[in-house]
Amino acid sequence: FFVPQFTSSSSSSSFSAFPGVIAQNPFAQNQTPFLMADNLHDGEVREDLLQPIFWSDAYAIGVPLIDYQHKRLFELIEELRQCYVRKMSGPFVLRALKGLVSYCSEHFESEELLLQMIGYPMYNSHIQKHRKFTAQTQAWVADFETGTLDLGGMLKTVTDWLISHVMSA
């Protein structure tokens, strides 16, 4: 996960990767990071998204590479959840969202190759699930870019999808 570098000044910190953006350190306790005028955080944070999203060994399928990748997907979703709960601004949400989308593609490629190698009987239907989810993630990025992304709804959907995906592997 990207860890921003801050430079101190008298009353605020400047985030070097986004010139002109004034912010507080989002990792400092009791601070609200990078509040900017965007519509990612309309209203209150959804209660069903307050709890952290963690990998559990109960999700393991016994294939080390795939288990590692599934665990990483949980971590990436947790990063997005943190952006949502902490009401972080667009650049951080976009970075986390694009990281998730990119890693999903990498994971799907690995998983599909493995499934093909072992002659998985449900290969074609599993691939279709990957394609459908990939299209959905691309739609979320497009929604983000047009300012119409429901971040809370997206997080709920992606969390439910991941658990379902891992449990059916």
C-alpha positions in Angstrom: 0.0 0.0 0.0 1.3 3.4 -0.9 2.6 5.3 2.1 2.6 9.1 1.5 5.6 11.2 2.4 4.8 14.4 4.3 6.8 17.5 4.8 6.0 19.6 7.9 5.1 23.2 7.8 3.7 25.4 10.5 0.0 24.5 10.2 -0.4 21.8 7.5 1.5 19.2 5.6 1.9 19.2 1.9 1.6 15.9 0.0 4.3 15.9 -2.7 2.7 13.5 -5.2 -0.3 15.9 -5.5 1.0 19.4 -5.7 -1.4 22.0 -4.3 -3.3 19.5 -2.1 -3.2 20.5 1.5 -3.7 17.6 3.9 -3.1 16.2 7.3 -1.2 13.0 8.0 -4.0 10.3 7.5 -2.1 7.9 9.6 -2.0 10.1 12.7 -4.7 9.3 15.3 -7.8 11.5 15.5 -7.2 13.3 12.2 -9.4 13.3 9.2 -7.2 12.9 6.1 -7.5 14.7 2.9 -11.0 16.0 3.1 -11.7 17.6 -0.3 -14.9 18.5 -2.2 -15.9 15.2 -3.7 -19.0 13.1 -3.5 -17.4 9.8 -2.5 -18.6 10.2 1.1 -22.1 11.5 0.9 -23.8 10.9 4.2 -22.7 8.6 7.0 -20.4 5.7 6.7 -22.3 2.4 6.3 -22.4 0.4 9.5 -21.9 -2.8 7.7 -18.5 -1.5 6.5 -17.1 -0.5 9.8 -15.5 -3.8 10.6 -12.1 -4.6 9.1 -12.0 -7.2 6.3 -9.5 -9.9 7.1 -8.2 -13.1 5.5 -9.0 -16.2 7.5 -7.3 -19.6 7.1 -10.8 -21.0 6.6 -10.6 -19.4 3.1 -7.5 -21.4 2.2 -7.8 -23.9 -0.6 -4.4 -25.5 -0.1 -2.7 -24.1 -3.2 0.0 -21.7 -1.8 0.1 -19.3 -4.8 -3.7 -18.9 -5.0 -4.1 -18.7 -1.2 -1.4 -15.9 -1.2 -3.2 -14.1 -4.0 -6.6 -14.4 -2.3 -5.1 -13.1 0.9 -3.6 -10.1 -1.0 -7.1 -9.4 -2.5 -8.5 -9.2 1.1 -5.7 -6.7 1.9 -6.5 -4.5 -1.1 -10.2 -4.5 -0.3 -9.3 -3.5 3.3 -7.2 -0.6 1.9 -10.2 0.6 0.0 -12.4 0.2 3.1 -10.0 2.3 5.1 -10.2 5.0 2.5 -14.0 4.9 2.8 -14.2 4.8 6.6 -11.6 7.5 7.0 -13.2 9.6 4.2 -10.0 10.0 2.3 -10.1 12.0 -0.9 -10.2 10.9 -4.4 -6.5 10.4 -5.2 -6.2 7.9 -2.5 -9.4 6.1 -3.4 -8.4 6.0 -7.0 -5.0 4.6 -6.2 -6.5 1.9 -4.0 -9.3 1.1 -6.6 -6.8 0.8 -9.5 -4.5 -1.3 -7.4 -7.4 -3.7 -6.7 -8.4 -3.8 -10.4 -4.9 -4.5 -11.5 -4.3 -7.2 -8.9 -7.6 -8.9 -9.8 -6.4 -9.2 -13.4 -3.1 -10.7 -12.3 -4.8 -13.1 -10.0 -7.4 -14.2 -12.6 -4.6 -14.9 -15.1 -2.8 -17.1 -12.6 -5.9 -18.9 -11.4 -7.1 -19.5 -15.0 -3.8 -21.0 -16.0 -3.8 -23.3 -13.0 -7.4 -24.3 -13.6 -6.6 -25.1 -17.2 -3.6 -27.1 -16.2 -5.5 -29.3 -13.9 -8.5 -29.7 -16.2 -11.0 -28.1 -13.9 -14.4 -29.3 -15.0 -16.1 -25.9 -14.4 -13.3 -23.9 -16.2 -15.5 -22.1 -18.7 -18.1 -21.0 -16.2 -15.4 -19.9 -13.8 -13.7 -17.8 -16.5 -17.1 -16.2 -17.3 -17.3 -15.2 -13.6 -13.9 -13.6 -13.9 -14.9 -11.7 -17.1 -18.1 -10.4 -15.5 -16.2 -9.2 -12.4 -13.5 -7.6 -14.5 -16.1 -5.7 -16.4 -17.7 -4.6 -13.1 -14.3 -3.3 -11.8 -13.8 -1.4 -15.0 -17.3 0.2 -14.6 -16.4 1.2 -11.0 -13.3 3.0 -12.2 -15.4 4.7 -14.9 -18.0 5.7 -12.3 -15.2 7.1 -10.1 -13.9 9.2 -12.9 -17.3 10.6 -13.6 -18.0 11.2 -10.0 -20.9 8.7 -9.7 -19.2 5.9 -7.8 -21.1 4.7 -4.7 -18.0 3.7 -2.8 -19.9 2.1 0.1 -22.0 0.0 -2.3 -19.0 -1.0 -4.3 -17.1 -2.1 -1.2 -20.1 -4.2 0.0 -20.3 -5.8 -3.5 -16.6 -6.5 -3.8 -16.3 -7.9 -0.3 -19.3 -10.3 -0.8 -17.9 -11.3 -4.2 -14.4 -12.0 -2.9 -15.7 -14.2 -0.1 -18.0 -16.0 -2.5 -15.2 -16.4 -5.0 -12.7 -17.8 -2.5 -15.3 -20.2 -0.9 -16.2 -21.6 -4.3 -12.6 -22.1 -5.4 
